[in-house]
Amino acid sequence: MSHYPFQLEPLPYACDALVPCLGPETVAIHHDRHQAAYVKNLNKALENCPQLHRHPLEAFLLNPGMIPASIRTAVCRNAGGVYSHELYFDGMTGCRKSTGPVGRLAQAIDRCYGSFERFRDVFTQTALSQFGSGWAWLAACPDGGICVLSTSNQETPLSRGLRPVLCVDVWEHAYYLDHQNRRESYLDCWWGLVDWEFAEENFLPCLSTPQPLTAPALRAAASVSERNRRRRHLARRSACRGQPPKAALGPEQRLAKFLV
Ligand code: MN3
């Protein structure tokens, strides 16, 4: 998640890779318009504050007190938007098949919730009961366990000292074109897209990073997640080989297709 100026991370799959759960129009608008706007507005908010330019994204969310009061709200909202959307898009499988929880995360789910079915039920209910715009999260707790929570707007679990492992966007823009107001229908098919290997990659560093979260620990975790992302994108690109080459279209071309 690097540092200023932040870039719009490309989608790790073609924008039609999540069909039928999420159509290409939903994914293209969500990534190329919504996520892009958070990146742009975050850079704009930080523009005249060079002392913040070396910090990773997570640092703003973990320690908002270091941001001058005049830009704190803008930085936190937009940094939260960038952070959450990267985790959300990376957390879906695209061309690969979703497997179900794996490794240490699968063990933690069983230990904390008794079974995957029970965990899924708690997570779904949490996502459904988030009133208005927000997110549902699977997060790692300081005691090595996991928990499920929802947040409003662009707040992330980092502000509560929890490490995000997986998230789902329940703002209506994430699903309205495909599911209208039926959030339950969106969540139901989202479970079939979850990339559990990605979630496990996020969870493992939480078990070894010293708690409570500190800026150096976060920086180390951020560089691990950056390396993981690069590796994952390469793996996905090769998994998607042979699929229609829609990912080759740039954002503006993709949107032009839908918005004529
Ligand atoms: Mn969104």
Boltz pocket constraint, residues with backbone or C-beta under 6 A from the ligand:
constraints:
  - pocket:
      binder: B
      contacts: [[A, 30], [A, 34], [A, 85], [A, 169], [A, 171], [A, 173], [A, 174]]
      max_distance: 6.0
